[in-house]
């Protein structure tokens, strides 16, 4: 299927099983039901929220089975799944045995686009272990600055189905895609796509690093204009080499160094383009200054370059890249400046939920008092600690798996003072900030970059970041 082709499925009377309620399942069930499909929703949970969602769907004539996400209804012709459901679930094994295809919500959105007669908007797609949401939001800001009707959608928390089927008409969509979503999206064909970086993550879901990388690489399949890769992460370039793309599609690299031909990079504090210019061998186009990126941390500059590459692939002028980056403001809890107290800067990067994200964050400051810990999700910390050791003034550890980080520090940074907080109550973050303030000196940065998930102590990384910010503000009040 080419990048602008539309799939015309007659859904009337087709038996479809939707796996999972929630952000993707409910819109999928409704969209299919509205098109005449006979929809059954299956869901593992049977809690109060699930029952309320089920009642709403059942009022529209959709069948819902709560507490049974394992059994495949006998008449099923297609399964549409929420992205988080693991491929080894009995439901999917039964579907494979019965020869029933499984799509994700992204695949469904791709298949439904244009069925209302409107010209479907091209997709500029982004994936990677870290930086996806920031890059997609930067991209949308750049596209908007060019006067294009656009939206940041997908794994960013905005349903692709809503964007594709809603009343709003778009020129182009900035689409964030997770490895889960890509796994279940076999026919997706983007205009252009980027893989920002690759590091071990979600291996329990994908089964191996090779499986994880392969699912990420699906984003390049069938690209028509550009496959954007990280020139400083060879694994992303390998995925481009292995992709089956449309004839004429180009490989475009981005780098924090001086760019070569067909790359975007940085020269003397200027973001420059040597890819979308007339003479790539001799010509470079200035796009923006490093100072136009907020915050101008190295990994965020890389995000900006990837966003710029996708925008330029779509034909956006250089001035729109600059204006879009200047207008962009990062989401909360992503290397967010909270306050300066007694000469010490406090930074909230609670979104750094894995070692790769924490590594980028730690590389942005020096010297650092590091607050880290939580649920490790099978990660190891030796490489992270080794790379950051020279920047560390001290470390405060919190959370269930903090011992793993403590042991890595003992091996690779034994001279760095470590405070191990053996508590998980609501006051733990306040205590961590207090200990960090005690270790810090004027000119230092206290950095919350946990390198771990938050669910051992907090509902999510947002709540963890809010607890940190509250504690810092209390510290500031006490110091006033």
Number of C-alpha atoms within 10 A of each C-alpha: 10 14 21 17 14 17 14 11 11 10 15 13 12 19 20 22 26 29 31 27 25 14 14 26 23 19 18 30 26 16 19 22 22 14 14 14 20 21 26 23 28 26 21 15 16 14 10 9 12 19 15 12 14 22 15 13 19 14 9 11 14 19 17 24 18 17 13 16 19 16 15 21 17 10 11 19 16 18 24 25 28 24 24 13 16 16 17 12 12 14 20 22 16 16 20 12 8 13 11 16 14 21 24 27 26 30 22 22 22 24 20 20 24 19 15 10 8 12 15 22 20 20 24 27 30 31 27 21 21 24 22 25 24 21 30 31 26 30 34 28 28 32 31 20 21 19 12 16 16 21 23 26 25 26 24 17 12 16 20 28 22 17 21 24 18 9 8 11 15 17 15 21 26 27 30 28 23 21 27 22 24 24 23 24 24 17 19 23 27 26 25 29 33 31 30 27 23 20 17 16 21 17 15 12 16 20 13 14 16 12 15 23 22 17 21 27 27 26 31 29 22 24 27 21 22 27 32 30 28 25 22 16 17 12 18 24 21 13 21 24 14 13 16 13 20 17 10 10 16 19 18 26 28 32 21 18 14 15 21 19 18 18 25 33 27 23 15 10 11 16 31 25 28 25 27 20 15 11 12 16 12 10 14 22 17 17 23 26 19 21 15 20 23 18 18 15 18 15 20 23 24 25 25 30 32 30 34 32 31 29 25 21 21 18 12 20 17 20 15 22 31 20 19 26 28 19 16 18 15 17 12 15 24 23 24 21 16 17 17 17 17 15 13 18 21 27 26 28 27 31 28 26 23 25 24 19 23 24 19 19 25 24 15 17 18 16 20 30 32 28 26 25 28 24 21 22 16 12 18 15 17 18 13 20 23 14 13 22 18 13 19 22 22 22 26 26 24 26 26 19 20 21 15 15 24 22 14 18 22 15 13 17 19 13 13 17 16 22 17 17 16 12 14 15 9 11 11 19 26 18 17 24 27 16 21 27 22 11 20 22 18 12 14 21 24 31 30 34 29 30 30 28 23 24 15 15 21 18 10 14 21 17 16 24 26 16 20 28 24 16 20 26 17 15 18 14 10 8 9 8
